[in-house]
Amino acid sequence: MTAADRLKQYWNAHSRKERFFLWVAGAALLAALLYLVLLAPGLAARKQLAAALPRMRAQLEDMQQQQKEIVVLRKKLGAVSQRADLKALLQSSVARTSFANALERLDALSGDKALMLAAPVVFDDWLAWAENLQREFGIRLETCRIDALDQAGMVRIEASFVTGQASAPKTP
């Protein structure tokens, strides 16, 4: 006897009233199962999203405002960088570093190029400074020679820098 035959026999063994109650109980069990599996998680997620949406909209508004400020600041920076002498910018920037006394030479090769020699310099400090030059002033490292010194972490730097306008590729 198969499972389907046993189920049919079980069903027929009950009265019409009992079969109705079994059907109602099965439907209620199915409805409860569907609620627990499908509807409850969806409602919980909807509630979380509804709570997070105003915060996310505020963050988006802040980001859009910051993006506008970045555009304005970059325009100002571009104007300042074009007006300022590269050598003067590098001198003032180096003066604020830990290796200001290690600067051996800083020469302007042209209006938009400069050569720097410094030793001994802590490599990590120099690297952070070079990154800051690019981020704040648009001054890019064109060429660089780094020689390790006997002291750990200390180097001799020979680097040439260009302004962002000089290093940008020319477009027709």
C-alpha positions in Angstrom: 0.0 0.0 0.0 1.4 3.4 -1.0 1.5 6.6 1.1 -1.2 8.1 -1.1 -3.5 5.1 -0.5 -2.9 5.3 3.3 -3.7 9.0 3.3 -6.9 8.4 1.3 -7.9 5.6 3.6 -7.2 7.9 6.7 -9.3 10.7 5.0 -12.2 8.4 4.3 -12.2 6.9 7.8 -13.3 10.3 9.2 -16.7 11.8 9.1 -17.6 14.8 6.9 -17.4 17.1 10.0 -14.0 15.8 11.0 -12.7 16.2 7.5 -13.9 19.8 7.5 -12.0 20.5 10.7 -8.9 18.7 9.4 -9.1 20.9 6.2 -9.5 24.1 8.3 -6.6 23.1 10.6 -4.4 22.4 7.5 -5.3 25.7 5.9 -4.6 27.6 9.2 -1.3 25.8 9.5 -0.4 26.7 5.9 -1.4 30.3 6.5 0.7 30.5 9.6 3.7 28.9 7.8 3.4 31.4 4.9 3.2 34.3 7.3 6.3 33.1 9.2 8.3 32.4 6.1 7.3 35.1 3.7 5.3 38.0 5.3 7.0 38.5 8.7 10.6 38.9 7.4 9.3 41.3 4.6 7.4 43.4 7.2 10.5 43.5 9.5 12.7 44.6 6.6 10.2 47.2 5.5 10.2 48.6 9.1 14.0 48.8 9.2 14.2 50.4 5.8 11.5 53.0 6.7 13.6 53.9 9.8 16.8 54.1 7.8 15.5 56.0 4.8 15.4 59.5 6.4 19.0 59.1 7.7 20.2 57.9 4.3 18.5 60.8 2.6 20.2 63.2 5.0 23.6 61.5 4.3 23.0 61.9 0.5 22.2 65.5 1.0 25.4 66.0 3.0 27.4 64.2 0.3 25.9 66.3 -2.4 26.8 69.5 -0.5 30.3 68.3 0.1 30.7 67.4 -3.5 29.7 71.0 -4.4 32.2 72.3 -1.9 35.0 70.1 -3.4 34.3 71.5 -6.8 34.5 75.1 -5.5 37.7 74.3 -3.5 39.4 72.6 -6.5 38.6 75.7 -8.7 40.2 77.9 -6.0 43.1 75.6 -5.7 43.7 75.6 -9.4 43.6 79.4 -9.5 46.1 79.5 -6.5 48.4 76.9 -8.1 48.5 78.8 -11.4 49.4 82.1 -9.7 51.9 80.7 -7.2 55.4 79.8 -8.0 56.1 76.1 -7.7 59.4 76.6 -5.8 57.7 78.9 -3.3 54.9 76.4 -2.7 57.4 73.6 -2.2 59.6 75.7 0.2 56.6 76.7 2.3 55.4 73.1 2.4 58.8 71.6 3.3 59.2 74.2 6.1 56.2 72.5 7.8 57.7 69.0 7.7 59.9 67.0 10.0 62.7 67.0 7.3 62.8 70.8 6.8 66.4 70.9 8.0 67.4 68.0 5.7 66.6 70.0 2.5 69.9 70.4 0.6 68.6 72.0 -2.5 65.4 73.2 -4.1 65.7 74.6 -7.7 63.1 75.9 -10.1 63.7 74.2 -13.4 60.9 76.3 -15.0 57.7 77.9 -13.9 56.0 74.5 -13.5 58.9 72.2 -12.7 61.2 72.0 -9.7 64.1 69.8 -8.4 64.6 68.8 -4.8 67.5 67.1 -3.0 67.2 66.2 0.7 69.0 63.9 3.1 68.6 62.3 5.7 64.9 62.0 5.4 62.5 59.5 7.2 61.0 57.7 4.2 57.5 57.5 5.6 57.4 61.2 6.3 58.6 62.0 2.8 56.1 59.7 1.3 53.2 61.2 3.3 54.4 64.7 2.3 54.6 63.9 -1.4 51.0 62.5 -1.2 49.8 65.6 0.5 51.4 67.8 -2.2 49.4 66.0 -4.8 46.1 66.0 -2.8 46.3 69.6 -1.7 48.1 71.5 -4.4 47.9 69.3 -7.5 51.7 69.1 -7.5 52.8 65.7 -8.9 56.0 63.8 -8.5 57.6 63.5 -12.0 60.8 61.6 -11.3 62.3 60.4 -8.1 65.5 58.6 -7.0 65.6 57.2 -3.5 68.8 56.0 -1.9 68.8 54.1 1.4 71.1 55.4 4.1 72.9 53.4 6.7 70.2 54.3 9.4 67.0 52.2 9.1 64.2 54.1 7.5 66.4 57.0 6.4 66.8 57.9 2.8 68.3 60.4 0.4 65.8 61.9 -2.0 66.3 63.4 -5.4 62.9 64.3 -6.9 61.4 66.5 -9.6 57.9 67.9 -9.2 55.5 69.4 -11.7 52.3 71.3 -11.3 49.1 69.5 -12.2 48.7 71.6 -15.3 52.2 70.7 -16.6 51.7 67.0 -16.1 48.2 66.8 -17.6 48.1 65.3 -21.0 47.4 67.7 -23.8 44.1 67.1 -25.6 43.4 68.5 -29.1 
